[in-house]
Amino acid sequence: DREGNYLFIGRYMRNMEFHHKPGMLFFQINGQFFQNILKDAAQEDGICMILDTEGRICSQTHKDSYAFSEKQEENLSKKILEYAAKGHAQARFYMQGLGTVIFQNVSNSGYTAATLIPDAIFQTVVVRNLLILLIVYAAIAALAVICSVYFSRRFTKPVTQISQAMKEFEGGDFSSSLQLRTNTELDTIGNAFNNMVKNIEQLVQEVRE
């Protein structure tokens, strides 16, 4: 820690064959190993902290842009101690101007591990999610427009051809013929129109003869 002490992990040990109080087994964390952990944590956007039994921050890692003042550290420690006094081993709360703090007391040690997630991270996540939603909505809108144009042309063009053929038929032109390939009921209408024109042309020829 800041005082140059070492970090130990302790565990109660009990021999089931003997009736006596459990002993303690301590493991000293290799300094370089612990520093590597802190180094990796320092690359994160949040501030990782370890607080002692009195709420003092004895270790913290953070990026320079997210460092906070001694007053803010004091308020943080005070807030965590208030939760601890109420019996909360873990909790989450918001610090005005900083962000969200998540902490958990390490059982049987008195130490507390805490992480401060700055507001900037939440804002970045919100902006990113909004951009993703906008891209998705834009893609859906573009697909809807493409589908609308495609189906509109597919059905509008045959109707226009039928309308044009009927106008030519009204002018006495029996040569007009519809060749529709829509695989819809419009094909049936086109074939019926062609048969009708052909029958009327034959009838007119017979009357003239």
N, C-alpha and C positions, 0 to 999 in steps of 0.2 A: 504494500500500500504506500501511501505518501510518506509514512514515517520509516520506510525501509524494512518493515516487518515482513513475515512470510505468511502465506495462505495455507491453512491446514483444513483437511476434511476429517471429521471425527465420526466414529460409529460405535454404538454400544455393542459389547460382546458379552455373551453369557454362555457358560458351560452348563448344559442341562443335567450333568451327572453330579454337580455340586450345588449345594444351596448357599449361595452367597450373592452379594450385590454384583451387578454386571460391571465389567471393566470397560475402558475406553480404548479404542484403537485409532490412532491418528496417522493420516497420510499427509505428508508435506508435498504440495504441488510444486513441480519443477518451475523455477522462475522463468525460464525461457519459454516453456510451454504456456504458462499463464500470460506472458507478454504477447505471445502469438495470438492467443484468444482475444486479448484486448486490442491488438492491432487490427484483427479482422472486424471486431465490433466497431472500431473507430471509422471504418469505411462505410458504415451504415448512416442513413440520414438521421436516425433517432439518437438520443443520448442515453447510453446505458450506464447505470450507476449501482453501486453497492453502498448501503448505509449501515452504520454500526448500531448498537443497541440504544444509543442516545440520539439517533436520528441524524448523525453527522455523516456527510458524504466522505467516505474513505477511499473511494475509487470511482472514476468516471471516465468514459471515453466518448468522444464526440467529434464532429467536424467543427472547424473554427467558426463557421457561419452560424452554428447553433449553440454556441457557448452562452451561458447565462451568468448574471451577476451574483455577488454574494447575498444580496437581499433576496433574490429569487431562490437561491439555494436554501436560505433560511425559511422562506415561506413553504418551499417544497417539503423540507424536513418536518416543519410544524404540522403540515397537512397530513403527512403519513403517520406521525405520532398520534394525531387525533383519531385517525381510523384504527390504529393499533389499540388505543385506549378503549375503543368501543368493541373490541374483540374481532375486528376484521383482519383475517390473515392475508387476504388479497382484495384488491378493489381497483376501481378506475375512477379518476376524477379529472376535471378540466381546470387548467390554470390560465387565467386571463392573460392574453398577450404571448403565451408560450405554446400551449397545445394540450394534448391529453397525456396524462400520466397513468401508467399501469404498473402496479407493484405487487409483490408477494413476499411474505415473510418466510424465511428459510427456517423450517421447524427445528426446535431444540438448539438453535444457534444464536438467535436474537438478531441476526443480520437480515437485511431486506434488499432484495433485488428489484430495481425499478427501471423503467424505460419511459422516456419522454418522447412522444411523437409530435413534432412541431406542426403548427397549423399549415405550414407551407406544403407538407406532405399530403394532407387531406385535400388541400386546394388543387394540388397537382393531380391527385387521383380523380377528383370531381371533374376537372377540366378534361382529362383524358377520357373518362367515361362519356362525357357529353360529346366529345369529338367522335367517339366510336358510334354513339347513337345517331349523330347527325349523318355520319357516313352511311350507316345502315339505312336510315330513312331516305337519304338521297338515292341510294342504290335501288331501294324498293320503288321510289317515285319514278326513276328513270326506266325501270323494268315495266312499270305500269303504263308509262307513256308509249314505250316501244310496242307492248302487246296491244294497246289501244289502237295505235296507228296500223299495226299489222292486220288485226281483225277488221278494222274499219275499211281498209283498202280491199281486203279479201271479199267482203260482202257488198261494199259500195260499188265497186267496179262492175260486177255482174248485173246489179240492179240498173246501173247506168246503161249497160249494153242492151238490156231488155227494153228500157224506156226508149232508147234510140231506135231499136228495131220496130217498136210499135208505131213510132212517129213516121218511119219510112213506109210502114204498111198502110197507114192512114193516107199517105200520098199516092197509093196505088202501086207501090214498088213491092212486087212479090219475090224479088231476088234476095231479100234480106234473110239471113239465117244466123241462128245463135249457136255458138260452139262454147259451151260453158263446162269448166272442169273444176267445180268447187267441192264436189263430194257432199253436197247438201241438197235440200229440196229445191234450190234454185235450178239445179240441173234438170229436174223433172219439169219445172215450169218452162225452161228453155226448149226442151224436147216437145212439150205440148204446143208451144207457140210455133215451132217449125212445122209440126204436123198440121196445125190449123191453117197456116199460110199455104202449105202445099195443097190441102183439100180445097181451100177457097180458090186458089189459082186454077185447079182442075175444074171446079164448078163454073168459074167465069168463062173458061175456054169452052166448056160444053154449051153454055148459054149462047155464046157468040156463034158457035157452029149451028 
